[in-house]
């Protein structure tokens, strides 16, 4: 089985590109983030035409997560237990979608950005991650043999090698000690980074800003991950970051991350 995650930064702008990539990459399941559309705006037929079922949750032109699968979509769940809401009039955001695909419980996750260290969104981010950690630990306690993949854009660079120049991020989100501790807490709850062993750094990234020639200068960040439960980690036989998909006209600012699982 081949599983992927990709922040597509607007599915309506990139539906044909994603469909073409699916045809080349032989991916069975892909979790998408930042689709930036409502459910009724999602270009589902593009993917149905090439053999993929679609599950999507989106409420506006912001956020949005989806799962595309050619091995089935079962037990769909919008949001995880305890997921916090955001805003003065707290509302649920489209940031987490779970489904069982070919026996694997796949979560497409779009972790809040945090904005700045002083912004209330930063506290929201930490609370969101803490709730995810609790939910994940509960899932493993209920079934230690569960095949679970926590995939998506985590908006955290857990190691110094995960940014091109750590000295430029001393007062920024994505690398702050509390964010890194929150990421590490999910790992310590039983979810291993199944990609890093096959894509060691430094200089290995999944995101490059559109400005200041970040991509050609290789000035990126590794912020997209697949964290696997013990049973899923044991099945992992390889992983790759498809940097080629960051190239060319109309590319997302993120690259797909692909994981191969033994049958």
DRENDO-1510 file (C-alpha; in Angstrom, 1 decimal, always signed):
<recs>
REC; n; res; u; v; w
REC; 1; UNK; +0.0; +0.0; +0.0 .
REC; 2; UNK; +1.2; +3.5; -0.8 .
REC; 3; UNK; +0.1; +6.4; +1.4 .
REC; 4; UNK; +0.8; +10.1; +0.9 .
REC; 5; UNK; +0.1; +13.5; +2.4 .
REC; 6; UNK; +0.2; +16.8; +0.6 .
REC; 7; UNK; -0.7; +20.4; +1.4 .
REC; 8; UNK; -2.1; +21.4; -2.0 .
REC; 9; UNK; -2.8; +25.1; -1.2 .
REC; 10; UNK; -6.1; +25.3; -3.0 .
REC; 11; UNK; -7.5; +22.1; -4.6 .
REC; 12; UNK; -9.6; +24.0; -7.2 .
REC; 13; UNK; -6.4; +25.6; -8.6 .
REC; 14; UNK; -4.5; +22.3; -8.6 .
REC; 15; UNK; -7.1; +19.5; -9.2 .
REC; 16; UNK; -5.7; +18.6; -12.6 .
REC; 17; UNK; -2.1; +18.7; -11.3 .
REC; 18; UNK; -3.0; +16.5; -8.3 .
REC; 19; UNK; -4.8; +14.0; -10.6 .
REC; 20; UNK; -1.9; +13.8; -13.0 .
REC; 21; UNK; +0.5; +13.2; -10.0 .
REC; 22; UNK; -1.8; +10.4; -8.7 .
REC; 23; UNK; -1.5; +8.8; -12.1 .
REC; 24; UNK; +2.3; +8.9; -12.1 .
REC; 25; UNK; +2.9; +8.1; -8.4 .
REC; 26; UNK; +0.7; +5.0; -8.0 .
REC; 27; UNK; -0.5; +6.3; -4.6 .
REC; 28; UNK; -3.4; +4.4; -3.1 .
REC; 29; UNK; -4.4; +7.0; -0.5 .
REC; 30; UNK; -3.5; +10.6; -0.2 .
REC; 31; UNK; -4.4; +13.0; +2.6 .
REC; 32; UNK; -4.8; +16.6; +1.4 .
REC; 33; UNK; -4.6; +19.8; +3.4 .
REC; 34; UNK; -5.5; +23.5; +2.8 .
REC; 35; UNK; -8.0; +22.7; +0.1 .
REC; 36; UNK; -9.5; +26.2; +0.6 .
REC; 37; UNK; -13.1; +25.3; -0.5 .
REC; 38; UNK; -16.5; +24.3; +0.8 .
REC; 39; UNK; -17.6; +20.7; +0.3 .
REC; 40; UNK; -19.8; +21.7; -2.6 .
REC; 41; UNK; -16.9; +23.3; -4.3 .
REC; 42; UNK; -14.5; +20.3; -4.2 .
REC; 43; UNK; -13.7; +19.0; -7.7 .
REC; 44; UNK; -14.7; +15.4; -6.7 .
REC; 45; UNK; -15.5; +14.2; -10.2 .
REC; 46; UNK; -11.9; +14.8; -11.3 .
REC; 47; UNK; -10.8; +12.1; -8.9 .
REC; 48; UNK; -13.7; +9.8; -9.2 .
REC; 49; UNK; -12.9; +9.6; -12.9 .
REC; 50; UNK; -9.5; +8.1; -12.1 .
REC; 51; UNK; -10.8; +5.6; -9.5 .
REC; 52; UNK; -10.6; +7.5; -6.2 .
REC; 53; UNK; -13.3; +7.9; -3.6 .
REC; 54; UNK; -13.3; +11.4; -2.0 .
REC; 55; UNK; -14.0; +12.5; +1.6 .
REC; 56; UNK; -13.7; +16.2; +2.3 .
REC; 57; UNK; -14.5; +18.7; +5.0 .
REC; 58; UNK; -14.4; +22.5; +4.3 .
REC; 59; UNK; -16.5; +25.3; +5.5 .
REC; 60; UNK; -15.0; +28.3; +3.7 .
REC; 61; UNK; -12.1; +29.5; +1.6 .
REC; 62; UNK; -9.7; +28.7; +4.4 .
REC; 63; UNK; -8.3; +25.5; +5.7 .
REC; 64; UNK; -10.0; +22.3; +4.5 .
REC; 65; UNK; -8.8; +18.7; +4.6 .
REC; 66; UNK; -9.6; +15.7; +2.4 .
REC; 67; UNK; -8.8; +12.0; +1.9 .
REC; 68; UNK; -8.7; +10.4; -1.6 .
REC; 69; UNK; -8.6; +6.6; -1.7 .
REC; 70; UNK; -8.8; +3.9; -4.3 .
REC; 71; UNK; -8.9; +1.2; -1.5 .
REC; 72; UNK; -12.1; +2.4; +0.1 .
REC; 73; UNK; -13.2; +5.0; +2.6 .
REC; 74; UNK; -15.0; +3.7; +5.8 .
REC; 75; UNK; -15.9; +5.1; +9.2 .
REC; 76; UNK; -15.5; +8.7; +8.2 .
REC; 77; UNK; -15.0; +11.1; +11.2 .
REC; 78; UNK; -14.8; +14.9; +11.1 .
REC; 79; UNK; -12.5; +16.1; +13.9 .
REC; 80; UNK; -11.0; +14.1; +16.7 .
REC; 81; UNK; -12.2; +13.9; +20.3 .
REC; 82; UNK; -11.4; +17.1; +22.3 .
REC; 83; UNK; -10.4; +19.1; +19.2 .
REC; 84; UNK; -10.6; +22.7; +20.3 .
REC; 85; UNK; -12.4; +25.4; +18.4 .
REC; 86; UNK; -11.1; +28.9; +17.4 .
REC; 87; UNK; -12.3; +32.5; +17.6 .
REC; 88; UNK; -14.1; +34.9; +19.8 .
REC; 89; UNK; -17.3; +33.0; +18.9 .
REC; 90; UNK; -15.6; +29.6; +18.9 .
REC; 91; UNK; -16.2; +27.6; +15.8 .
REC; 92; UNK; -15.0; +24.3; +14.5 .
REC; 93; UNK; -12.4; +24.6; +11.7 .
REC; 94; UNK; -11.9; +22.1; +8.9 .
REC; 95; UNK; -8.5; +20.8; +10.2 .
REC; 96; UNK; -8.9; +17.1; +10.9 .
REC; 97; UNK; -10.6; +14.3; +8.9 .
REC; 98; UNK; -10.2; +10.5; +9.6 .
REC; 99; UNK; -11.2; +7.5; +7.6 .
REC; 100; UNK; -10.3; +3.8; +7.4 .
REC; 101; UNK; -8.7; +3.1; +4.0 .
REC; 102; UNK; -7.6; -0.4; +3.2 .
REC; 103; UNK; -7.4; -1.3; +6.8 .
REC; 104; UNK; -5.4; +1.8; +7.8 .
REC; 105; UNK; -6.9; +4.6; +9.9 .
REC; 106; UNK; -5.8; +7.7; +8.0 .
REC; 107; UNK; -6.0; +11.1; +9.5 .
REC; 108; UNK; -5.5; +14.2; +7.3 .
REC; 109; UNK; -4.4; +16.9; +9.7 .
REC; 110; UNK; -3.8; +20.6; +9.2 .
REC; 111; UNK; -2.3; +21.9; +12.4 .
REC; 112; UNK; -2.9; +25.6; +13.2 .
REC; 113; UNK; -0.1; +27.9; +12.1 .
REC; 114; UNK; +0.2; +29.8; +15.4 .
REC; 115; UNK; +1.0; +33.1; +13.6 .
REC; 116; UNK; +3.3; +34.6; +16.2 .
REC; 117; UNK; +4.5; +33.6; +19.6 .
REC; 118; UNK; +2.3; +36.4; +21.1 .
REC; 119; UNK; -0.8; +35.7; +19.1 .
REC; 120; UNK; -3.8; +33.8; +20.7 .
REC; 121; UNK; -3.5; +31.5; +17.7 .
REC; 122; UNK; -0.3; +30.2; +19.2 .
REC; 123; UNK; -2.1; +29.0; +22.3 .
REC; 124; UNK; -4.8; +27.5; +20.1 .
REC; 125; UNK; -2.1; +25.6; +18.2 .
REC; 126; UNK; -0.6; +24.2; +21.4 .
REC; 127; UNK; -4.1; +23.2; +22.8 .
REC; 128; UNK; -4.9; +21.6; +19.5 .
REC; 129; UNK; -1.8; +19.5; +19.5 .
REC; 130; UNK; -2.3; +18.5; +23.2 .
REC; 131; UNK; -5.8; +17.3; +22.3 .
REC; 132; UNK; -4.5; +15.3; +19.4 .
REC; 133; UNK; -1.9; +13.7; +21.6 .
REC; 134; UNK; -4.6; +12.7; +24.1 .
REC; 135; UNK; -6.8; +11.3; +21.4 .
REC; 136; UNK; -3.9; +9.4; +19.8 .
REC; 137; UNK; -2.9; +7.9; +23.1 .
REC; 138; UNK; -6.5; +6.8; +23.8 .
REC; 139; UNK; -6.7; +5.1; +20.3 .
REC; 140; UNK; -3.6; +3.1; +21.0 .
REC; 141; UNK; -4.8; +2.2; +24.5 .
REC; 142; UNK; -8.0; +0.9; +23.1 .
REC; 143; UNK; -6.2; -1.1; +20.4 .
REC; 144; UNK; -2.4; -1.4; +20.6 .
REC; 145; UNK; -2.4; -3.2; +17.2 .
REC; 146; UNK; -4.3; -0.4; +15.4 .
REC; 147; UNK; -2.9; +0.7; +12.0 .
REC; 148; UNK; -3.0; +4.5; +12.4 .
REC; 149; UNK; -1.4; +7.2; +10.3 .
REC; 150; UNK; -1.4; +10.8; +11.5 .
REC; 151; UNK; -0.6; +12.6; +8.3 .
REC; 152; UNK; -0.4; +16.2; +7.2 .
REC; 153; UNK; +1.0; +19.7; +7.6 .
REC; 154; UNK; +2.1; +20.0; +11.2 .
REC; 155; UNK; +3.4; +23.5; +10.9 .
REC; 156; UNK; +6.3; +22.5; +13.1 .
REC; 157; UNK; +10.0; +21.9; +12.3 .
REC; 158; UNK; +10.9; +19.5; +15.1 .
REC; 159; UNK; +14.7; +19.5; +14.6 .
REC; 160; UNK; +17.2; +22.3; +13.8 .
REC; 161; UNK; +18.0; +20.5; +10.5 .
REC; 162; UNK; +14.4; +20.9; +9.5 .
REC; 163; UNK; +14.9; +24.6; +8.6 .
REC; 164; UNK; +17.5; +26.0; +6.2 .
REC; 165; UNK; +19.0; +28.4; +8.8 .
REC; 166; UNK; +17.9; +28.0; +12.4 .
REC; 167; UNK; +19.4; +31.3; +13.4 .
REC; 168; UNK; +16.7; +33.1; +11.4 .
REC; 169; UNK; +14.0; +31.5; +13.5 .
REC; 170; UNK; +15.0; +32.4; +17.0 .
REC; 171; UNK; +11.8; +34.3; +17.7 .
REC; 172; UNK; +9.4; +32.5; +15.4 .
REC; 173; UNK; +6.7; +29.9; +15.5 .
REC; 174; UNK; +7.3; +26.5; +14.1 .
REC; 175; UNK; +10.5; +26.0; +16.0 .
REC; 176; UNK; +9.7; +27.2; +19.5 .
REC; 177; UNK; +10.4; +24.9; +22.4 .
REC; 178; UNK; +6.6; +24.5; +23.3 .
REC; 179; UNK; +5.7; +23.6; +19.7 .
REC; 180; UNK; +8.5; +21.1; +19.5 .
REC; 181; UNK; +7.6; +19.6; +22.8 .
REC; 182; UNK; +4.0; +19.2; +21.6 .
REC; 183; UNK; +5.2; +17.4; +18.5 .
REC; 184; UNK; +7.5; +15.2; +20.6 .
REC; 185; UNK; +4.6; +14.4; +23.0 .
REC; 186; UNK; +2.6; +12.8; +20.1 .
REC; 187; UNK; +5.7; +10.8; +19.2 .
REC; 188; UNK; +6.1; +9.7; +22.8 .
REC; 189; UNK; +2.5; +8.7; +22.9 .
REC; 190; UNK; +3.4; +6.0; +20.4 .
REC; 191; UNK; +3.5; +7.5; +17.0 .
REC; 192; UNK; +6.8; +7.3; +15.1 .
REC; 193; UNK; +8.0; +9.6; +12.3 .
REC; 194; UNK; +8.1; +6.9; +9.6 .
REC; 195; UNK; +9.5; +9.2; +7.0 .
REC; 196; UNK; +12.7; +10.6; +8.6 .
REC; 197; UNK; +14.6; +7.2; +8.5 .
REC; 198; UNK; +14.3; +7.2; +4.7 .
REC; 199; UNK; +14.8; +11.0; +4.2 .
REC; 200; UNK; +17.5; +12.1; +6.6 .
REC; 201; UNK; +18.7; +15.7; +6.7 .
REC; 202; UNK; +20.1; +18.2; +6.6 .
REC; 203; UNK; +18.7; +20.0; +3.6 .
REC; 204; UNK; +15.6; +17.8; +3.2 .
REC; 205; UNK; +12.4; +19.9; +3.3 .
REC; 206; UNK; +8.7; +19.7; +2.4 .
REC; 207; UNK; +7.9; +23.4; +2.2 .
REC; 208; UNK; +9.4; +26.4; +0.4 .
REC; 209; UNK; +7.9; +29.9; +0.6 .
REC; 210; UNK; +7.0; +31.4; -2.8 .
REC; 211; UNK; +8.9; +34.6; -2.0 .
REC; 212; UNK; +12.7; +35.4; -2.1 .
REC; 213; UNK; +13.5; +32.4; -4.4 .
REC; 214; UNK; +13.3; +30.1; -1.5 .
REC; 215; UNK; +12.8; +27.0; -3.6 .
REC; 216; UNK; +15.7; +27.4; -6.1 .
REC; 217; UNK; +17.9; +28.5; -3.1 .
REC; 218; UNK; +16.9; +25.3; -1.3 .
REC; 219; UNK; +15.7; +27.4; +1.7 .
REC; 220; UNK; +12.9; +25.3; +3.0 .
REC; 221; UNK; +11.4; +23.7; +6.0 .
REC; 222; UNK; +10.4; +20.1; +6.8 .
REC; 223; UNK; +6.9; +20.5; +8.3 .
REC; 224; UNK; +4.8; +17.8; +6.7 .
REC; 225; UNK; +4.9; +14.4; +8.3 .
REC; 226; UNK; +3.4; +10.9; +8.6 .
REC; 227; UNK; +3.4; +9.7; +12.2 .
REC; 228; UNK; +2.6; +6.0; +12.4 .
REC; 229; UNK; +1.3; +3.8; +15.2 .
REC; 230; UNK; +3.6; +1.0; +16.2 .
REC; 231; UNK; +1.8; -1.5; +13.9 .
REC; 232; UNK; +1.9; +0.9; +11.0 .
REC; 233; UNK; +5.6; +1.8; +11.6 .
REC; 234; UNK; +6.4; -1.9; +11.5 .
REC; 235; UNK; +4.9; -2.1; +8.0 .
REC; 236; UNK; +6.8; +0.9; +6.6 .
REC; 237; UNK; +9.3; -0.2; +3.9 .
REC; 238; UNK; +10.2; +3.2; +2.4 .
REC; 239; UNK; +9.4; +6.9; +2.2 .
REC; 240; UNK; +10.2; +9.8; -0.2 .
REC; 241; UNK; +9.5; +13.5; -0.4 .
REC; 242; UNK; +8.5; +14.2; -4.0 .
REC; 243; UNK; +10.4; +17.5; -4.5 .
REC; 244; UNK; +9.8; +17.5; -8.2 .
REC; 245; UNK; +6.1; +18.4; -7.5 .
REC; 246; UNK; +7.3; +21.7; -6.1 .
REC; 247; UNK; +8.6; +22.7; -9.5 .
REC; 248; UNK; +6.9; +24.4; -12.4 .
REC; 249; UNK; +4.0; +26.7; -13.0 .
REC; 250; UNK; +1.1; +26.4; -10.6 .
REC; 251; UNK; +2.9; +24.3; -7.9 .
REC; 252; UNK; +1.9; +24.2; -4.3 .
REC; 253; UNK; +4.4; +25.6; -1.9 .
REC; 254; UNK; +4.5; +22.1; -0.3 .
REC; 255; UNK; +5.8; +18.8; -1.8 .
REC; 256; UNK; +4.0; +15.5; -1.4 .
REC; 257; UNK; +5.3; +13.0; +1.2 .
REC; 258; UNK; +4.9; +9.3; +0.3 .
REC; 259; UNK; +5.2; +6.3; +2.5 .
REC; 260; UNK; +5.3; +2.6; +1.3 .
REC; 261; UNK; +3.7; +0.0; +3.5 .
REC; 262; UNK; +4.3; -3.8; +3.2 .
REC; 263; UNK; +1.2; -5.8; +2.3 .
</recs>
